[in-house]
Amino acid sequence: MFPNFLPKPVGQLTESASIALAQSIQTTAIATPLINHPVTTTFVKQGSGGTPILLIHGFDSFH
């Protein structure tokens, strides 16, 4: 039902949209020249055609 890399509490989801989103999460290893081993990342691919959008998590803080 859910990808095996998700935590067990995902099985407690009740809203259909949340369940569908969790079921569509994929994982892949991406090679980068910055380190000598691939970086595992998770993503959801939705829609078809058009320009892809990549959302990157960041922090809203400064020093």
PDB file with one MODEL, atoms N, CA, C and O in Angstrom:
MODEL        1
ATOM      1  N   MET A   1       0.825  -1.193   0.000  1.00  0.00           N
ATOM      2  CA  MET A   1       0.000   0.000   0.000  1.00  0.00           C
ATOM      3  C   MET A   1       0.872   1.261   0.000  1.00  0.00           C
ATOM      4  O   MET A   1       0.761   2.082  -0.910  1.00  0.00           O
ATOM      5  N   PHE A   2       1.738   1.425   1.008  1.00  0.00           N
ATOM      6  CA  PHE A   2       2.625   2.583   1.077  1.00  0.00           C
ATOM      7  C   PHE A   2       4.057   2.139   0.811  1.00  0.00           C
ATOM      8  O   PHE A   2       4.401   0.988   1.078  1.00  0.00           O
ATOM      9  N   PRO A   3       4.902   3.033   0.287  1.00  0.00           N
ATOM     10  CA  PRO A   3       6.313   2.681   0.103  1.00  0.00           C
ATOM     11  C   PRO A   3       6.931   2.279   1.444  1.00  0.00           C
ATOM     12  O   PRO A   3       6.603   2.854   2.482  1.00  0.00           O
ATOM     13  N   ASN A   4       7.824   1.293   1.417  1.00  0.00           N
ATOM     14  CA  ASN A   4       8.363   0.753   2.662  1.00  0.00           C
ATOM     15  C   ASN A   4       9.332   1.700   3.370  1.00  0.00           C
ATOM     16  O   ASN A   4       9.690   1.438   4.518  1.00  0.00           O
ATOM     17  N   PHE A   5       9.771   2.789   2.734  1.00  0.00           N
ATOM     18  CA  PHE A   5      10.682   3.719   3.387  1.00  0.00           C
ATOM     19  C   PHE A   5       9.955   4.767   4.232  1.00  0.00           C
ATOM     20  O   PHE A   5      10.597   5.533   4.952  1.00  0.00           O
ATOM     21  N   LEU A   6       8.629   4.808   4.150  1.00  0.00           N
ATOM     22  CA  LEU A   6       7.863   5.747   4.975  1.00  0.00           C
ATOM     23  C   LEU A   6       7.688   5.179   6.381  1.00  0.00           C
ATOM     24  O   LEU A   6       7.646   3.960   6.549  1.00  0.00           O
ATOM     25  N   PRO A   7       7.586   6.040   7.388  1.00  0.00           N
ATOM     26  CA  PRO A   7       7.396   5.548   8.757  1.00  0.00           C
ATOM     27  C   PRO A   7       6.036   4.874   8.927  1.00  0.00           C
ATOM     28  O   PRO A   7       5.086   5.195   8.212  1.00  0.00           O
ATOM     29  N   LYS A   8       5.946   3.955   9.859  1.00  0.00           N
ATOM     30  CA  LYS A   8       4.709   3.194  10.081  1.00  0.00           C
ATOM     31  C   LYS A   8       3.477   4.055  10.354  1.00  0.00           C
ATOM     32  O   LYS A   8       2.389   3.677   9.919  1.00  0.00           O
ATOM     33  N   PRO A   9       3.583   5.199  11.054  1.00  0.00           N
ATOM     34  CA  PRO A   9       2.380   6.020  11.295  1.00  0.00           C
ATOM     35  C   PRO A   9       1.668   6.496  10.035  1.00  0.00           C
ATOM     36  O   PRO A   9       0.528   6.951  10.117  1.00  0.00           O
ATOM     37  N   VAL A  10       2.318   6.400   8.857  1.00  0.00           N
ATOM     38  CA  VAL A  10       1.635   6.782   7.616  1.00  0.00           C
ATOM     39  C   VAL A  10       0.378   5.933   7.419  1.00  0.00           C
ATOM     40  O   VAL A  10      -0.569   6.362   6.760  1.00  0.00           O
ATOM     41  N   GLY A  11       0.375   4.744   7.984  1.00  0.00           N
ATOM     42  CA  GLY A  11      -0.784   3.866   7.884  1.00  0.00           C
ATOM     43  C   GLY A  11      -2.006   4.389   8.632  1.00  0.00           C
ATOM     44  O   GLY A  11      -3.103   3.853   8.480  1.00  0.00           O
ATOM     45  N   GLN A  12      -1.822   5.430   9.435  1.00  0.00           N
ATOM     46  CA  GLN A  12      -2.937   6.009  10.192  1.00  0.00           C
ATOM     47  C   GLN A  12      -3.618   7.157   9.451  1.00  0.00           C
ATOM     48  O   GLN A  12      -4.568   7.749   9.964  1.00  0.00           O
ATOM     49  N   LEU A  13      -3.139   7.473   8.252  1.00  0.00           N
ATOM     50  CA  LEU A  13      -3.778   8.535   7.480  1.00  0.00           C
ATOM     51  C   LEU A  13      -5.215   8.142   7.151  1.00  0.00           C
ATOM     52  O   LEU A  13      -5.501   6.974   6.889  1.00  0.00           O
ATOM     53  N   THR A  14      -6.112   9.121   7.165  1.00  0.00           N
ATOM     54  CA  THR A  14      -7.524   8.845   6.888  1.00  0.00           C
ATOM     55  C   THR A  14      -8.065   9.632   5.697  1.00  0.00           C
ATOM     56  O   THR A  14      -9.028   9.192   5.069  1.00  0.00           O
ATOM     57  N   GLU A  15      -7.475  10.785   5.367  1.00  0.00           N
ATOM     58  CA  GLU A  15      -7.965  11.593   4.257  1.00  0.00           C
ATOM     59  C   GLU A  15      -7.478  11.002   2.933  1.00  0.00           C
ATOM     60  O   GLU A  15      -6.295  10.692   2.791  1.00  0.00           O
ATOM     61  N   SER A  16      -8.358  10.848   1.993  1.00  0.00           N
ATOM     62  CA  SER A  16      -8.024  10.185   0.723  1.00  0.00           C
ATOM     63  C   SER A  16      -6.908  10.903  -0.043  1.00  0.00           C
ATOM     64  O   SER A  16      -6.060  10.242  -0.642  1.00  0.00           O
ATOM     65  N   ALA A  17      -6.891  12.243  -0.036  1.00  0.00           N
ATOM     66  CA  ALA A  17      -5.836  12.981  -0.742  1.00  0.00           C
ATOM     67  C   ALA A  17      -4.471  12.733  -0.098  1.00  0.00           C
ATOM     68  O   ALA A  17      -3.469  12.599  -0.800  1.00  0.00           O
ATOM     69  N   SER A  18      -4.429  12.671   1.227  1.00  0.00           N
ATOM     70  CA  SER A  18      -3.170  12.408   1.934  1.00  0.00           C
ATOM     71  C   SER A  18      -2.682  10.992   1.663  1.00  0.00           C
ATOM     72  O   SER A  18      -1.486  10.772   1.471  1.00  0.00           O
ATOM     73  N   ILE A  19      -3.589  10.046   1.647  1.00  0.00           N
ATOM     74  CA  ILE A  19      -3.242   8.650   1.365  1.00  0.00           C
ATOM     75  C   ILE A  19      -2.682   8.531  -0.054  1.00  0.00           C
ATOM     76  O   ILE A  19      -1.659   7.881  -0.267  1.00  0.00           O
ATOM     77  N   ALA A  20      -3.351   9.156  -1.017  1.00  0.00           N
ATOM     78  CA  ALA A  20      -2.902   9.097  -2.412  1.00  0.00           C
ATOM     79  C   ALA A  20      -1.520   9.724  -2.567  1.00  0.00           C
ATOM     80  O   ALA A  20      -0.674   9.185  -3.280  1.00  0.00           O
ATOM     81  N   LEU A  21      -1.284  10.856  -1.906  1.00  0.00           N
ATOM     82  CA  LEU A  21       0.013  11.509  -1.991  1.00  0.00           C
ATOM     83  C   LEU A  21       1.100  10.618  -1.389  1.00  0.00           C
ATOM     84  O   LEU A  21       2.160  10.444  -1.990  1.00  0.00           O
ATOM     85  N   ALA A  22       0.846  10.058  -0.213  1.00  0.00           N
ATOM     86  CA  ALA A  22       1.826   9.176   0.435  1.00  0.00           C
ATOM     87  C   ALA A  22       2.120   7.953  -0.426  1.00  0.00           C
ATOM     88  O   ALA A  22       3.262   7.499  -0.481  1.00  0.00           O
ATOM     89  N   GLN A  23       1.114   7.420  -1.091  1.00  0.00           N
ATOM     90  CA  GLN A  23       1.311   6.242  -1.945  1.00  0.00           C
ATOM     91  C   GLN A  23       2.127   6.569  -3.193  1.00  0.00           C
ATOM     92  O   GLN A  23       2.730   5.675  -3.786  1.00  0.00           O
ATOM     93  N   SER A  24       2.152   7.834  -3.597  1.00  0.00           N
ATOM     94  CA  SER A  24       2.857   8.204  -4.827  1.00  0.00           C
ATOM     95  C   SER A  24       4.301   8.654  -4.592  1.00  0.00           C
ATOM     96  O   SER A  24       5.006   8.971  -5.550  1.00  0.00           O
ATOM     97  N   ILE A  25       4.752   8.687  -3.341  1.00  0.00           N
ATOM     98  CA  ILE A  25       6.120   9.114  -3.050  1.00  0.00           C
ATOM     99  C   ILE A  25       7.100   8.076  -3.577  1.00  0.00           C
ATOM    100  O   ILE A  25       6.943   6.877  -3.347  1.00  0.00           O
ATOM    101  N   GLN A  26       8.112   8.559  -4.289  1.00  0.00           N
ATOM    102  CA  GLN A  26       9.153   7.700  -4.855  1.00  0.00           C
ATOM    103  C   GLN A  26      10.509   8.105  -4.287  1.00  0.00           C
ATOM    104  O   GLN A  26      10.658   9.206  -3.757  1.00  0.00           O
ATOM    105  N   THR A  27      11.483   7.232  -4.395  1.00  0.00           N
ATOM    106  CA  THR A  27      12.838   7.542  -3.959  1.00  0.00           C
ATOM    107  C   THR A  27      13.821   7.143  -5.048  1.00  0.00           C
ATOM    108  O   THR A  27      13.600   6.176  -5.777  1.00  0.00           O
ATOM    109  N   THR A  28      14.911   7.901  -5.151  1.00  0.00           N
ATOM    110  CA  THR A  28      15.966   7.585  -6.114  1.00  0.00           C
ATOM    111  C   THR A  28      17.289   8.130  -5.593  1.00  0.00           C
ATOM    112  O   THR A  28      17.314   9.071  -4.799  1.00  0.00           O
ATOM    113  N   ALA A  29      18.375   7.538  -6.040  1.00  0.00           N
ATOM    114  CA  ALA A  29      19.711   8.018  -5.687  1.00  0.00           C
ATOM    115  C   ALA A  29      20.223   8.899  -6.820  1.00  0.00           C
ATOM    116  O   ALA A  29      20.177   8.509  -7.987  1.00  0.00           O
ATOM    117  N   ILE A  30      20.708  10.081  -6.476  1.00  0.00           N
ATOM    118  CA  ILE A  30      21.194  11.035  -7.463  1.00  0.00           C
ATOM    119  C   ILE A  30      22.696  11.232  -7.271  1.00  0.00           C
ATOM    120  O   ILE A  30      23.149  11.605  -6.189  1.00  0.00           O
ATOM    121  N   ALA A  31      23.462  10.979  -8.329  1.00  0.00           N
ATOM    122  CA  ALA A  31      24.911  11.163  -8.273  1.00  0.00           C
ATOM    123  C   ALA A  31      25.240  12.656  -8.355  1.00  0.00           C
ATOM    124  O   ALA A  31      24.587  13.408  -9.080  1.00  0.00           O
ATOM    125  N   THR A  32      26.241  13.064  -7.617  1.00  0.00           N
ATOM    126  CA  THR A  32      26.699  14.446  -7.643  1.00  0.00           C
ATOM    127  C   THR A  32      28.221  14.463  -7.562  1.00  0.00           C
ATOM    128  O   THR A  32      28.805  13.613  -6.891  1.00  0.00           O
ATOM    129  N   PRO A  33      28.872  15.405  -8.227  1.00  0.00           N
ATOM    130  CA  PRO A  33      30.334  15.478  -8.142  1.00  0.00           C
ATOM    131  C   PRO A  33      30.822  16.036  -6.796  1.00  0.00           C
ATOM    132  O   PRO A  33      32.025  16.053  -6.537  1.00  0.00           O
ATOM    133  N   LEU A  34      29.907  16.484  -5.951  1.00  0.00           N
ATOM    134  CA  LEU A  34      30.293  17.089  -4.682  1.00  0.00           C
ATOM    135  C   LEU A  34      30.700  16.067  -3.620  1.00  0.00           C
ATOM    136  O   LEU A  34      31.490  16.378  -2.728  1.00  0.00           O
ATOM    137  N   ILE A  35      30.159  14.845  -3.713  1.00  0.00           N
ATOM    138  CA  ILE A  35      30.523  13.774  -2.785  1.00  0.00           C
ATOM    139  C   ILE A  35      30.670  12.480  -3.571  1.00  0.00           C
ATOM    140  O   ILE A  35      30.187  12.378  -4.698  1.00  0.00           O
ATOM    141  N   ASN A  36      31.340  11.484  -2.979  1.00  0.00           N
ATOM    142  CA  ASN A  36      31.622  10.273  -3.751  1.00  0.00           C
ATOM    143  C   ASN A  36      30.554   9.196  -3.644  1.00  0.00           C
ATOM    144  O   ASN A  36      30.798   8.069  -4.076  1.00  0.00           O
ATOM    145  N   HIS A  37      29.412   9.481  -3.103  1.00  0.00           N
ATOM    146  CA  HIS A  37      28.320   8.508  -3.118  1.00  0.00           C
ATOM    147  C   HIS A  37      27.012   9.230  -3.465  1.00  0.00           C
ATOM    148  O   HIS A  37      26.851  10.414  -3.169  1.00  0.00           O
ATOM    149  N   PRO A  38      26.085   8.506  -4.093  1.00  0.00           N
ATOM    150  CA  PRO A  38      24.810   9.138  -4.482  1.00  0.00           C
ATOM    151  C   PRO A  38      24.008   9.614  -3.274  1.00  0.00           C
ATOM    152  O   PRO A  38      24.090   9.035  -2.191  1.00  0.00           O
ATOM    153  N   VAL A  39      23.247  10.658  -3.473  1.00  0.00           N
ATOM    154  CA  VAL A  39      22.371  11.211  -2.438  1.00  0.00           C
ATOM    155  C   VAL A  39      20.964  10.677  -2.690  1.00  0.00           C
ATOM    156  O   VAL A  39      20.395  10.888  -3.761  1.00  0.00           O
ATOM    157  N   THR A  40      20.412   9.988  -1.703  1.00  0.00           N
ATOM    158  CA  THR A  40      19.053   9.468  -1.845  1.00  0.00           C
ATOM    159  C   THR A  40      18.066  10.600  -1.598  1.00  0.00           C
ATOM    160  O   THR A  40      18.168  11.322  -0.606  1.00  0.00           O
ATOM    161  N   THR A  41      17.120  10.745  -2.498  1.00  0.00           N
ATOM    162  CA  THR A  41      16.112  11.796  -2.368  1.00  0.00           C
ATOM    163  C   THR A  41      14.736  11.215  -2.646  1.00  0.00           C
ATOM    164  O   THR A  41      14.611  10.211  -3.347  1.00  0.00           O
ATOM    165  N   THR A  42      13.721  11.834  -2.110  1.00  0.00           N
ATOM    166  CA  THR A  42      12.340  11.394  -2.349  1.00  0.00           C
ATOM    167  C   THR A  42      11.609  12.492  -3.109  1.00  0.00           C
ATOM    168  O   THR A  42      11.932  13.674  -2.993  1.00  0.00           O
ATOM    169  N   PHE A  43      10.623  12.076  -3.884  1.00  0.00           N
ATOM    170  CA  PHE A  43       9.891  13.041  -4.706  1.00  0.00           C
ATOM    171  C   PHE A  43       8.524  12.489  -5.059  1.00  0.00           C
ATOM    172  O   PHE A  43       8.254  11.296  -4.919  1.00  0.00           O
ATOM    173  N   VAL A  44       7.674  13.387  -5.519  1.00  0.00           N
ATOM    174  CA  VAL A  44       6.357  13.026  -6.048  1.00  0.00           C
ATOM    175  C   VAL A  44       6.272  13.633  -7.435  1.00  0.00           C
ATOM    176  O   VAL A  44       6.492  14.833  -7.604  1.00  0.00           O
ATOM    177  N   LYS A  45       5.957  12.822  -8.418  1.00  0.00           N
ATOM    178  CA  LYS A  45       5.786  13.294  -9.791  1.00  0.00           C
ATOM    179  C   LYS A  45       4.289  13.376 -10.056  1.00  0.00           C
ATOM    180  O   LYS A  45       3.579  12.376  -9.946  1.00  0.00           O
ATOM    181  N   GLN A  46       3.808  14.572 -10.405  1.00  0.00           N
ATOM    182  CA  GLN A  46       2.387  14.765 -10.661  1.00  0.00           C
ATOM    183  C   GLN A  46       2.206  15.502 -11.974  1.00  0.00           C
ATOM    184  O   GLN A  46       3.079  16.257 -12.402  1.00  0.00           O
ATOM    185  N   GLY A  47       1.086  15.279 -12.597  1.00  0.00           N
ATOM    186  CA  GLY A  47       0.765  15.968 -13.836  1.00  0.00           C
ATOM    187  C   GLY A  47       1.514  15.397 -15.016  1.00  0.00           C
ATOM    188  O   GLY A  47       2.223  14.398 -14.896  1.00  0.00           O
ATOM    189  N   SER A  48       1.353  16.034 -16.148  1.00  0.00           N
ATOM    190  CA  SER A  48       2.062  15.621 -17.359  1.00  0.00           C
ATOM    191  C   SER A  48       2.334  16.853 -18.198  1.00  0.00           C
ATOM    192  O   SER A  48       1.528  17.782 -18.252  1.00  0.00           O
ATOM    193  N   GLY A  49       3.486  16.841 -18.850  1.00  0.00           N
ATOM    194  CA  GLY A  49       3.842  17.968 -19.695  1.00  0.00           C
ATOM    195  C   GLY A  49       4.152  19.203 -18.877  1.00  0.00           C
ATOM    196  O   GLY A  49       4.208  19.145 -17.648  1.00  0.00           O
ATOM    197  N   GLY A  50       4.349  20.288 -19.537  1.00  0.00           N
ATOM    198  CA  GLY A  50       4.627  21.537 -18.848  1.00  0.00           C
ATOM    199  C   GLY A  50       6.038  21.598 -18.292  1.00  0.00           C
ATOM    200  O   GLY A  50       6.843  20.692 -18.505  1.00  0.00           O
ATOM    201  N   THR A  51       6.322  22.661 -17.589  1.00  0.00           N
ATOM    202  CA  THR A  51       7.635  22.874 -16.998  1.00  0.00           C
ATOM    203  C   THR A  51       7.689  22.267 -15.602  1.00  0.00           C
ATOM    204  O   THR A  51       6.826  22.553 -14.773  1.00  0.00           O
ATOM    205  N   PRO A  52       8.697  21.426 -15.328  1.00  0.00           N
ATOM    206  CA  PRO A  52       8.807  20.845 -13.981  1.00  0.00           C
ATOM    207  C   PRO A  52       9.106  21.920 -12.935  1.00  0.00           C
ATOM    208  O   PRO A  52       9.760  22.921 -13.226  1.00  0.00           O
ATOM    209  N   ILE A  53       8.623  21.700 -11.734  1.00  0.00           N
ATOM    210  CA  ILE A  53       8.885  22.608 -10.615  1.00  0.00           C
ATOM    211  C   ILE A  53       9.567  21.804  -9.524  1.00  0.00           C
ATOM    212  O   ILE A  53       9.078  20.742  -9.139  1.00  0.00           O
ATOM    213  N   LEU A  54      10.691  22.297  -9.022  1.00  0.00           N
ATOM    214  CA  LEU A  54      11.422  21.653  -7.944  1.00  0.00           C
ATOM    215  C   LEU A  54      11.314  22.534  -6.717  1.00  0.00           C
ATOM    216  O   LEU A  54      11.724  23.695  -6.747  1.00  0.00           O
ATOM    217  N   LEU A  55      10.767  21.996  -5.639  1.00  0.00           N
ATOM    218  CA  LEU A  55      10.645  22.736  -4.382  1.00  0.00           C
ATOM    219  C   LEU A  55      11.770  22.283  -3.459  1.00  0.00           C
ATOM    220  O   LEU A  55      11.912  21.092  -3.183  1.00  0.00           O
ATOM    221  N   ILE A  56      12.560  23.226  -2.989  1.00  0.00           N
ATOM    222  CA  ILE A  56      13.700  22.919  -2.128  1.00  0.00           C
ATOM    223  C   ILE A  56      13.436  23.487  -0.743  1.00  0.00           C
ATOM    224  O   ILE A  56      13.130  24.669  -0.587  1.00  0.00           O
ATOM    225  N   HIS A  57      13.558  22.627   0.257  1.00  0.00           N
ATOM    226  CA  HIS A  57      13.354  23.048   1.637  1.00  0.00           C
ATOM    227  C   HIS A  57      14.470  23.988   2.046  1.00  0.00           C
ATOM    228  O   HIS A  57      15.630  23.770   1.698  1.00  0.00           O
ATOM    229  N   GLY A  58      14.125  25.028   2.780  1.00  0.00           N
ATOM    230  CA  GLY A  58      15.124  25.963   3.253  1.00  0.00           C
ATOM    231  C   GLY A  58      14.740  26.483   4.618  1.00  0.00           C
ATOM    232  O   GLY A  58      13.756  26.039   5.209  1.00  0.00           O
ATOM    233  N   PHE A  59      15.512  27.417   5.114  1.00  0.00           N
ATOM    234  CA  PHE A  59      15.262  27.983   6.431  1.00  0.00           C
ATOM    235  C   PHE A  59      14.997  29.480   6.277  1.00  0.00           C
ATOM    236  O   PHE A  59      15.661  30.159   5.494  1.00  0.00           O
ATOM    237  N   ASP A  60      14.037  29.979   7.019  1.00  0.00           N
ATOM    238  CA  ASP A  60      13.708  31.387   7.000  1.00  0.00           C
ATOM    239  C   ASP A  60      14.314  32.034   8.251  1.00  0.00           C
ATOM    240  O   ASP A  60      13.601  32.463   9.158  1.00  0.00           O
ATOM    241  N   SER A  61      15.631  32.091   8.272  1.00  0.00           N
ATOM    242  CA  SER A  61      16.310  32.689   9.419  1.00  0.00           C
ATOM    243  C   SER A  61      17.607  33.319   8.961  1.00  0.00           C
ATOM    244  O   SER A  61      18.070  33.053   7.852  1.00  0.00           O
ATOM    245  N   PHE A  62      18.191  34.142   9.794  1.00  0.00           N
ATOM    246  CA  PHE A  62      19.456  34.757   9.472  1.00  0.00           C
ATOM    247  C   PHE A  62      20.233  34.942  10.763  1.00  0.00           C
ATOM    248  O   PHE A  62      19.680  34.802  11.854  1.00  0.00           O
ATOM    249  N   HIS A  63      21.507  35.254  10.638  1.00  0.00           N
ATOM    250  CA  HIS A  63      22.371  35.457  11.818  1.00  0.00           C
ATOM    251  C   HIS A  63      22.868  36.870  11.863  1.00  0.00           C
ATOM    252  O   HIS A  63      23.606  37.236  12.777  1.00  0.00           O
TER     253      HIS A  63
ENDMDL
END
